[in-house]
Amino acid sequence: MELTDVLPFILVGFAAQLVDGALGMAFGVISSTLLISLGVPPAAASAGVHAVETFTTAASGASHALHRNVDWKLFARLVVPGVIGGVTGAYVITQVPSDQARPVVLAYLTIIAVILIYRGLRYPPPPRPPKVVAPLGLAGGFLDAAGGGGWGPIVTSNLLMQGAAPRQVLGTVAISEFFLTVAVSATFLFHLGLEVFTQATLGLLIGGVAAAPFGALLAKRLSVKTLLLLVGTVLLATSGFGIYRALAA
């Protein structure tokens, strides 16, 4: 295995994790989209990405905790439903293709993105505790495993829509994702075996772990308005591209 073969995946992993650490989303969406475009089956792509995220989310979650970006009460309400949804989604995608559901989810995320950008431009109201958490974790975990990405876009965007403090949302979602990815990766390994580990997953792993501390630092330093606008823009771009690919297929 040559460095030139792995380097593109290292760069993608670094960029994707930098965005993910700062905005609470995009690593799974960007990485799985790349792998699928290279011909990797959706289930294997999701399995490989979640294997990588086991390490990147550990580094990112620890960095967010160090910078005091984590709301531990919100974490306790989010993590268990997320794990249950993730394990269920991982099992489903190994049995049934999820291609038909993805355009619907992506359309929903596009609407969420527009609302977040609108709220960012209008400046958000004072932060308030979110009311809907457990169902959000269940749905986010399921769609993340079944679609190769979605925990950040679904959970982060909805918590922000409910008025939760952006910095704490990003940190809490990041550290919760570690437990989700461990459970999902174990489920995939049980059903698919070790063939999910390729040079692509190795490159994503190296780049993602290297970028994790920088993403948490960005989340701490950016303003609430900037975070909302960036999250909405990234979500709109990734969802729009996903819809285009689905319609063009």
Summary of the structure (lengths in Angstrom):
residues: 249
radius of gyration: 16.4
end to end distance: 32.0
largest distance: 52.2
contacts: 1002
relative contact order: 0.25
helix: 82%
strand: 0%
